[in-house]
């Protein structure tokens, strides 16, 4: 069995098995953010600000940022309509 690896989500470190998914790191770090990510009201970037899919595998020392979007989903009603 391999040793757990550190992954950093926003300001928190979580320890996961190598090859775990980014969404798993978010869910362990902050369950509420994990729900927002799965609902589409948040998205992930790496430490450089490049957008990542939630099912990206993580690696030791990975830095993930969860960005919560205030924008409505495309199918939501437009307030100006």
Jmol script that loads the backbone (N, CA, C; Angstrom):
load data "model"
ATOM      1  N   UNK A   1       0.855  -1.188   0.000  1.00  0.00           N
ATOM      2  CA  UNK A   1       0.000   0.000   0.000  1.00  0.00           C
ATOM      3  C   UNK A   1       0.890   1.235   0.000  1.00  0.00           C
ATOM      4  N   UNK A   2       0.558   2.206  -0.853  1.00  0.00           N
ATOM      5  CA  UNK A   2       1.374   3.408  -0.943  1.00  0.00           C
ATOM      6  C   UNK A   2       1.021   4.392   0.173  1.00  0.00           C
ATOM      7  N   UNK A   3       1.973   5.245   0.453  1.00  0.00           N
ATOM      8  CA  UNK A   3       1.785   6.260   1.490  1.00  0.00           C
ATOM      9  C   UNK A   3       0.839   7.353   0.991  1.00  0.00           C
ATOM     10  N   UNK A   4       0.026   7.931   1.872  1.00  0.00           N
ATOM     11  CA  UNK A   4      -0.831   9.054   1.465  1.00  0.00           C
ATOM     12  C   UNK A   4       0.026  10.248   1.033  1.00  0.00           C
ATOM     13  N   UNK A   5      -0.525  11.040   0.135  1.00  0.00           N
ATOM     14  CA  UNK A   5       0.183  12.222  -0.365  1.00  0.00           C
ATOM     15  C   UNK A   5      -0.555  13.487   0.079  1.00  0.00           C
ATOM     16  N   UNK A   6       0.196  14.582   0.301  1.00  0.00           N
ATOM     17  CA  UNK A   6      -0.461  15.837   0.666  1.00  0.00           C
ATOM     18  C   UNK A   6      -0.973  16.564  -0.576  1.00  0.00           C
ATOM     19  N   UNK A   7      -2.185  17.063  -0.477  1.00  0.00           N
ATOM     20  CA  UNK A   7      -2.792  17.897  -1.512  1.00  0.00           C
ATOM     21  C   UNK A   7      -3.362  19.109  -0.794  1.00  0.00           C
ATOM     22  N   UNK A   8      -3.151  20.272  -1.367  1.00  0.00           N
ATOM     23  CA  UNK A   8      -3.589  21.506  -0.731  1.00  0.00           C
ATOM     24  C   UNK A   8      -4.810  22.057  -1.452  1.00  0.00           C
ATOM     25  N   UNK A   9      -5.887  22.249  -0.700  1.00  0.00           N
ATOM     26  CA  UNK A   9      -7.139  22.783  -1.236  1.00  0.00           C
ATOM     27  C   UNK A   9      -7.400  24.103  -0.523  1.00  0.00           C
ATOM     28  N   UNK A  10      -7.341  25.184  -1.297  1.00  0.00           N
ATOM     29  CA  UNK A  10      -7.439  26.527  -0.738  1.00  0.00           C
ATOM     30  C   UNK A  10      -6.415  26.660   0.387  1.00  0.00           C
ATOM     31  N   UNK A  11      -6.821  26.761   1.620  1.00  0.00           N
ATOM     32  CA  UNK A  11      -5.876  26.954   2.718  1.00  0.00           C
ATOM     33  C   UNK A  11      -5.692  25.703   3.571  1.00  0.00           C
ATOM     34  N   UNK A  12      -6.123  24.542   3.089  1.00  0.00           N
ATOM     35  CA  UNK A  12      -6.071  23.317   3.903  1.00  0.00           C
ATOM     36  C   UNK A  12      -5.317  22.205   3.201  1.00  0.00           C
ATOM     37  N   UNK A  13      -4.588  21.449   3.993  1.00  0.00           N
ATOM     38  CA  UNK A  13      -3.914  20.255   3.476  1.00  0.00           C
ATOM     39  C   UNK A  13      -4.784  19.042   3.780  1.00  0.00           C
ATOM     40  N   UNK A  14      -4.902  18.170   2.808  1.00  0.00           N
ATOM     41  CA  UNK A  14      -5.576  16.887   3.005  1.00  0.00           C
ATOM     42  C   UNK A  14      -4.617  15.805   2.528  1.00  0.00           C
ATOM     43  N   UNK A  15      -4.748  14.634   3.089  1.00  0.00           N
ATOM     44  CA  UNK A  15      -3.893  13.505   2.735  1.00  0.00           C
ATOM     45  C   UNK A  15      -4.740  12.457   2.040  1.00  0.00           C
ATOM     46  N   UNK A  16      -4.309  12.083   0.850  1.00  0.00           N
ATOM     47  CA  UNK A  16      -5.068  11.167  -0.002  1.00  0.00           C
ATOM     48  C   UNK A  16      -4.152  10.096  -0.576  1.00  0.00           C
ATOM     49  N   UNK A  17      -4.734   8.988  -1.025  1.00  0.00           N
ATOM     50  CA  UNK A  17      -3.918   8.016  -1.752  1.00  0.00           C
ATOM     51  C   UNK A  17      -3.511   8.599  -3.111  1.00  0.00           C
ATOM     52  N   UNK A  18      -2.338   8.245  -3.588  1.00  0.00           N
ATOM     53  CA  UNK A  18      -1.888   8.703  -4.901  1.00  0.00           C
ATOM     54  C   UNK A  18      -2.919   8.318  -5.950  1.00  0.00           C
ATOM     55  N   UNK A  19      -3.188   9.221  -6.879  1.00  0.00           N
ATOM     56  CA  UNK A  19      -4.148   8.963  -7.940  1.00  0.00           C
ATOM     57  C   UNK A  19      -5.578   9.292  -7.592  1.00  0.00           C
ATOM     58  N   UNK A  20      -5.826   9.773  -6.378  1.00  0.00           N
ATOM     59  CA  UNK A  20      -7.189  10.173  -6.002  1.00  0.00           C
ATOM     60  C   UNK A  20      -7.626  11.333  -6.891  1.00  0.00           C
ATOM     61  N   UNK A  21      -8.911  11.577  -6.947  1.00  0.00           N
ATOM     62  CA  UNK A  21      -9.444  12.640  -7.789  1.00  0.00           C
ATOM     63  C   UNK A  21      -9.480  13.972  -7.055  1.00  0.00           C
ATOM     64  N   UNK A  22      -9.381  15.033  -7.825  1.00  0.00           N
ATOM     65  CA  UNK A  22      -9.411  16.383  -7.256  1.00  0.00           C
ATOM     66  C   UNK A  22     -10.695  16.629  -6.484  1.00  0.00           C
ATOM     67  N   UNK A  23     -11.817  16.150  -7.005  1.00  0.00           N
ATOM     68  CA  UNK A  23     -13.094  16.381  -6.304  1.00  0.00           C
ATOM     69  C   UNK A  23     -13.096  15.718  -4.931  1.00  0.00           C
ATOM     70  N   UNK A  24     -12.404  14.587  -4.800  1.00  0.00           N
ATOM     71  CA  UNK A  24     -12.301  13.914  -3.506  1.00  0.00           C
ATOM     72  C   UNK A  24     -11.526  14.779  -2.521  1.00  0.00           C
ATOM     73  N   UNK A  25     -10.468  15.406  -2.991  1.00  0.00           N
ATOM     74  CA  UNK A  25      -9.693  16.311  -2.136  1.00  0.00           C
ATOM     75  C   UNK A  25     -10.559  17.462  -1.652  1.00  0.00           C
ATOM     76  N   UNK A  26     -11.364  18.026  -2.547  1.00  0.00           N
ATOM     77  CA  UNK A  26     -12.250  19.141  -2.170  1.00  0.00           C
ATOM     78  C   UNK A  26     -13.283  18.667  -1.163  1.00  0.00           C
ATOM     79  N   UNK A  27     -13.895  17.521  -1.415  1.00  0.00           N
ATOM     80  CA  UNK A  27     -14.927  16.999  -0.509  1.00  0.00           C
ATOM     81  C   UNK A  27     -14.369  16.738   0.885  1.00  0.00           C
ATOM     82  N   UNK A  28     -13.138  16.242   0.965  1.00  0.00           N
ATOM     83  CA  UNK A  28     -12.526  16.000   2.278  1.00  0.00           C
ATOM     84  C   UNK A  28     -12.137  17.299   2.971  1.00  0.00           C
ATOM     85  N   UNK A  29     -11.701  18.263   2.188  1.00  0.00           N
ATOM     86  CA  UNK A  29     -11.273  19.540   2.750  1.00  0.00           C
ATOM     87  C   UNK A  29     -12.448  20.346   3.285  1.00  0.00           C
ATOM     88  N   UNK A  30     -13.517  20.401   2.488  1.00  0.00           N
ATOM     89  CA  UNK A  30     -14.688  21.203   2.859  1.00  0.00           C
ATOM     90  C   UNK A  30     -15.907  20.608   2.160  1.00  0.00           C
ATOM     91  N   UNK A  31     -16.703  19.823   2.872  1.00  0.00           N
ATOM     92  CA  UNK A  31     -17.861  19.176   2.236  1.00  0.00           C
ATOM     93  C   UNK A  31     -18.814  20.145   1.532  1.00  0.00           C
ATOM     94  N   UNK A  32     -18.991  21.338   2.080  1.00  0.00           N
ATOM     95  CA  UNK A  32     -19.892  22.316   1.452  1.00  0.00           C
ATOM     96  C   UNK A  32     -19.336  22.754   0.097  1.00  0.00           C
ATOM     97  N   UNK A  33     -18.024  22.980   0.014  1.00  0.00           N
ATOM     98  CA  UNK A  33     -17.417  23.332  -1.268  1.00  0.00           C
ATOM     99  C   UNK A  33     -17.517  22.170  -2.245  1.00  0.00           C
ATOM    100  N   UNK A  34     -17.389  20.955  -1.728  1.00  0.00           N
ATOM    101  CA  UNK A  34     -17.538  19.775  -2.572  1.00  0.00           C
ATOM    102  C   UNK A  34     -18.917  19.718  -3.200  1.00  0.00           C
ATOM    103  N   UNK A  35     -19.939  20.054  -2.440  1.00  0.00           N
ATOM    104  CA  UNK A  35     -21.308  20.077  -2.964  1.00  0.00           C
ATOM    105  C   UNK A  35     -21.461  21.150  -4.036  1.00  0.00           C
ATOM    106  N   UNK A  36     -20.871  22.319  -3.806  1.00  0.00           N
ATOM    107  CA  UNK A  36     -20.951  23.398  -4.797  1.00  0.00           C
ATOM    108  C   UNK A  36     -20.222  23.005  -6.084  1.00  0.00           C
ATOM    109  N   UNK A  37     -19.110  22.333  -5.943  1.00  0.00           N
ATOM    110  CA  UNK A  37     -18.360  21.877  -7.106  1.00  0.00           C
ATOM    111  C   UNK A  37     -19.197  20.902  -7.930  1.00  0.00           C
ATOM    112  N   UNK A  38     -19.808  19.941  -7.262  1.00  0.00           N
ATOM    113  CA  UNK A  38     -20.622  18.962  -7.972  1.00  0.00           C
ATOM    114  C   UNK A  38     -21.883  19.580  -8.566  1.00  0.00           C
ATOM    115  N   UNK A  39     -22.408  20.628  -7.931  1.00  0.00           N
ATOM    116  CA  UNK A  39     -23.609  21.299  -8.427  1.00  0.00           C
ATOM    117  C   UNK A  39     -23.310  22.255  -9.580  1.00  0.00           C
ATOM    118  N   UNK A  40     -22.034  22.543  -9.809  1.00  0.00           N
ATOM    119  CA  UNK A  40     -21.661  23.451 -10.886  1.00  0.00           C
ATOM    120  C   UNK A  40     -21.603  24.911 -10.493  1.00  0.00           C
ATOM    121  N   UNK A  41     -21.796  25.221  -9.222  1.00  0.00           N
ATOM    122  CA  UNK A  41     -21.718  26.619  -8.791  1.00  0.00           C
ATOM    123  C   UNK A  41     -20.313  26.987  -8.320  1.00  0.00           C
ATOM    124  N   UNK A  42     -19.367  26.068  -8.488  1.00  0.00           N
ATOM    125  CA  UNK A  42     -17.955  26.319  -8.197  1.00  0.00           C
ATOM    126  C   UNK A  42     -17.135  25.532  -9.209  1.00  0.00           C
ATOM    127  N   UNK A  43     -15.890  25.947  -9.396  1.00  0.00           N
ATOM    128  CA  UNK A  43     -14.996  25.218 -10.281  1.00  0.00           C
ATOM    129  C   UNK A  43     -13.601  25.189  -9.674  1.00  0.00           C
ATOM    130  N   UNK A  44     -12.740  24.355 -10.246  1.00  0.00           N
ATOM    131  CA  UNK A  44     -11.385  24.167  -9.736  1.00  0.00           C
ATOM    132  C   UNK A  44     -10.348  24.806 -10.634  1.00  0.00           C
ATOM    133  N   UNK A  45      -9.286  25.318 -10.008  1.00  0.00           N
ATOM    134  CA  UNK A  45      -8.101  25.712 -10.753  1.00  0.00           C
ATOM    135  C   UNK A  45      -6.898  25.106 -10.045  1.00  0.00           C
ATOM    136  N   UNK A  46      -5.786  25.036 -10.775  1.00  0.00           N
ATOM    137  CA  UNK A  46      -4.548  24.614 -10.132  1.00  0.00           C
ATOM    138  C   UNK A  46      -3.883  25.843  -9.520  1.00  0.00           C
ATOM    139  N   UNK A  47      -2.702  25.686  -8.980  1.00  0.00           N
ATOM    140  CA  UNK A  47      -2.009  26.785  -8.325  1.00  0.00           C
ATOM    141  C   UNK A  47      -1.670  27.931  -9.257  1.00  0.00           C
ATOM    142  N   UNK A  48      -1.685  27.679 -10.584  1.00  0.00           N
ATOM    143  CA  UNK A  48      -1.389  28.722 -11.571  1.00  0.00           C
ATOM    144  C   UNK A  48      -2.640  29.416 -12.072  1.00  0.00           C
ATOM    145  N   UNK A  49      -3.824  28.936 -11.647  1.00  0.00           N
ATOM    146  CA  UNK A  49      -5.077  29.528 -12.091  1.00  0.00           C
ATOM    147  C   UNK A  49      -5.656  28.871 -13.324  1.00  0.00           C
ATOM    148  N   UNK A  50      -5.081  27.754 -13.754  1.00  0.00           N
ATOM    149  CA  UNK A  50      -5.594  27.031 -14.910  1.00  0.00           C
ATOM    150  C   UNK A  50      -6.728  26.131 -14.459  1.00  0.00           C
ATOM    151  N   UNK A  51      -7.847  26.242 -15.148  1.00  0.00           N
ATOM    152  CA  UNK A  51      -9.043  25.482 -14.777  1.00  0.00           C
ATOM    153  C   UNK A  51      -8.817  23.980 -14.941  1.00  0.00           C
ATOM    154  N   UNK A  52      -9.320  23.207 -13.966  1.00  0.00           N
ATOM    155  CA  UNK A  52      -9.180  21.748 -13.958  1.00  0.00           C
ATOM    156  C   UNK A  52     -10.538  21.077 -13.866  1.00  0.00           C
ATOM    157  N   UNK A  53     -10.700  19.938 -14.529  1.00  0.00           N
ATOM    158  CA  UNK A  53     -11.925  19.164 -14.311  1.00  0.00           C
ATOM    159  C   UNK A  53     -11.882  18.500 -12.934  1.00  0.00           C
ATOM    160  N   UNK A  54     -13.026  18.340 -12.274  1.00  0.00           N
ATOM    161  CA  UNK A  54     -13.053  17.733 -10.942  1.00  0.00           C
ATOM    162  C   UNK A  54     -12.533  16.298 -10.902  1.00  0.00           C
ATOM    163  N   UNK A  55     -12.547  15.610 -12.037  1.00  0.00           N
ATOM    164  CA  UNK A  55     -12.076  14.226 -12.041  1.00  0.00           C
ATOM    165  C   UNK A  55     -10.596  14.099 -12.408  1.00  0.00           C
ATOM    166  N   UNK A  56      -9.858  15.200 -12.321  1.00  0.00           N
ATOM    167  CA  UNK A  56      -8.408  15.154 -12.544  1.00  0.00           C
ATOM    168  C   UNK A  56      -7.739  14.408 -11.405  1.00  0.00           C
ATOM    169  N   UNK A  57      -6.771  13.536 -11.707  1.00  0.00           N
ATOM    170  CA  UNK A  57      -6.031  12.886 -10.626  1.00  0.00           C
ATOM    171  C   UNK A  57      -5.078  13.889  -9.971  1.00  0.00           C
ATOM    172  N   UNK A  58      -4.889  13.737  -8.682  1.00  0.00           N
ATOM    173  CA  UNK A  58      -3.984  14.627  -7.951  1.00  0.00           C
ATOM    174  C   UNK A  58      -2.619  13.967  -7.792  1.00  0.00           C
ATOM    175  N   UNK A  59      -1.649  14.772  -7.445  1.00  0.00           N
ATOM    176  CA  UNK A  59      -0.292  14.296  -7.213  1.00  0.00           C
ATOM    177  C   UNK A  59       0.224  14.948  -5.938  1.00  0.00           C
ATOM    178  N   UNK A  60       1.310  14.442  -5.412  1.00  0.00           N
ATOM    179  CA  UNK A  60       1.865  14.961  -4.163  1.00  0.00           C
ATOM    180  C   UNK A  60       2.206  16.440  -4.289  1.00  0.00           C
ATOM    181  N   UNK A  61       1.673  17.231  -3.379  1.00  0.00           N
ATOM    182  CA  UNK A  61       1.938  18.657  -3.355  1.00  0.00           C
ATOM    183  C   UNK A  61       1.044  19.478  -4.264  1.00  0.00           C
ATOM    184  N   UNK A  62       0.060  18.855  -4.898  1.00  0.00           N
ATOM    185  CA  UNK A  62      -0.840  19.598  -5.788  1.00  0.00           C
ATOM    186  C   UNK A  62      -1.538  20.711  -5.011  1.00  0.00           C
ATOM    187  N   UNK A  63      -1.714  21.834  -5.684  1.00  0.00           N
ATOM    188  CA  UNK A  63      -2.426  22.972  -5.113  1.00  0.00           C
ATOM    189  C   UNK A  63      -3.697  23.167  -5.921  1.00  0.00           C
ATOM    190  N   UNK A  64      -4.821  23.083  -5.242  1.00  0.00           N
ATOM    191  CA  UNK A  64      -6.129  23.264  -5.874  1.00  0.00           C
ATOM    192  C   UNK A  64      -6.819  24.471  -5.261  1.00  0.00           C
ATOM    193  N   UNK A  65      -7.453  25.253  -6.095  1.00  0.00           N
ATOM    194  CA  UNK A  65      -8.246  26.385  -5.634  1.00  0.00           C
ATOM    195  C   UNK A  65      -9.688  26.140  -6.067  1.00  0.00           C
ATOM    196  N   UNK A  66     -10.599  26.339  -5.137  1.00  0.00           N
ATOM    197  CA  UNK A  66     -12.015  26.231  -5.460  1.00  0.00           C
ATOM    198  C   UNK A  66     -12.546  27.649  -5.617  1.00  0.00           C
ATOM    199  N   UNK A  67     -13.106  27.923  -6.779  1.00  0.00           N
ATOM    200  CA  UNK A  67     -13.644  29.246  -7.082  1.00  0.00           C
ATOM    201  C   UNK A  67     -15.158  29.121  -7.124  1.00  0.00           C
ATOM    202  N   UNK A  68     -15.826  29.850  -6.246  1.00  0.00           N
ATOM    203  CA  UNK A  68     -17.283  29.848  -6.204  1.00  0.00           C
ATOM    204  C   UNK A  68     -17.762  30.964  -7.116  1.00  0.00           C
ATOM    205  N   UNK A  69     -18.642  30.610  -8.041  1.00  0.00           N
ATOM    206  CA  UNK A  69     -19.141  31.563  -9.023  1.00  0.00           C
ATOM    207  C   UNK A  69     -20.472  32.146  -8.566  1.00  0.00           C
ATOM    208  N   UNK A  70     -20.612  33.446  -8.700  1.00  0.00           N
ATOM    209  CA  UNK A  70     -21.871  34.103  -8.365  1.00  0.00           C
ATOM    210  C   UNK A  70     -22.811  34.112  -9.559  1.00  0.00           C
ATOM    211  N   UNK A  71     -22.320  33.666 -10.712  1.00  0.00           N
ATOM    212  CA  UNK A  71     -23.152  33.656 -11.917  1.00  0.00           C
ATOM    213  C   UNK A  71     -24.154  32.529 -11.856  1.00  0.00           C
ATOM    214  N   UNK A  72     -25.296  32.755 -12.469  1.00  0.00           N
ATOM    215  CA  UNK A  72     -26.332  31.744 -12.525  1.00  0.00           C
ATOM    216  C   UNK A  72     -26.002  30.746 -13.624  1.00  0.00           C
ATOM    217  N   UNK A  73     -26.549  29.563 -13.483  1.00  0.00           N
ATOM    218  CA  UNK A  73     -26.405  28.575 -14.543  1.00  0.00           C
ATOM    219  C   UNK A  73     -27.118  29.075 -15.782  1.00  0.00           C
ATOM    220  N   UNK A  74     -26.712  28.590 -16.951  1.00  0.00           N
ATOM    221  CA  UNK A  74     -27.261  29.052 -18.219  1.00  0.00           C
ATOM    222  C   UNK A  74     -28.767  28.854 -18.307  1.00  0.00           C
ATOM    223  N   UNK A  75     -29.291  27.793 -17.680  1.00  0.00           N
ATOM    224  CA  UNK A  75     -30.719  27.545 -17.781  1.00  0.00           C
ATOM    225  C   UNK A  75     -31.538  28.338 -16.759  1.00  0.00           C
ATOM    226  N   UNK A  76     -30.892  29.084 -15.881  1.00  0.00           N
ATOM    227  CA  UNK A  76     -31.625  29.875 -14.894  1.00  0.00           C
ATOM    228  C   UNK A  76     -32.279  31.076 -15.582  1.00  0.00           C
ATOM    229  N   UNK A  77     -33.363  31.540 -15.012  1.00  0.00           N
ATOM    230  CA  UNK A  77     -34.077  32.684 -15.586  1.00  0.00           C
ATOM    231  C   UNK A  77     -33.237  33.939 -15.503  1.00  0.00           C
ATOM    232  N   UNK A  78     -33.311  34.764 -16.509  1.00  0.00           N
ATOM    233  CA  UNK A  78     -32.606  36.027 -16.540  1.00  0.00           C
ATOM    234  C   UNK A  78     -33.471  37.084 -15.857  1.00  0.00           C
ATOM    235  N   UNK A  79     -32.908  37.789 -14.900  1.00  0.00           N
ATOM    236  CA  UNK A  79     -33.669  38.792 -14.153  1.00  0.00           C
ATOM    237  C   UNK A  79     -34.113  39.954 -15.036  1.00  0.00           C
ATOM    238  N   UNK A  80     -33.392  40.183 -16.148  1.00  0.00           N
ATOM    239  CA  UNK A  80     -33.727  41.292 -17.027  1.00  0.00           C
ATOM    240  C   UNK A  80     -34.702  40.921 -18.131  1.00  0.00           C
ATOM    241  N   UNK A  81     -35.092  39.667 -18.188  1.00  0.00           N
ATOM    242  CA  UNK A  81     -35.962  39.220 -19.293  1.00  0.00           C
ATOM    243  C   UNK A  81     -37.398  39.635 -19.075  1.00  0.00           C
TER     244      UNK A  81
END
end "model"
wireframe off; spacefill off
backbone 0.3
color backbone group
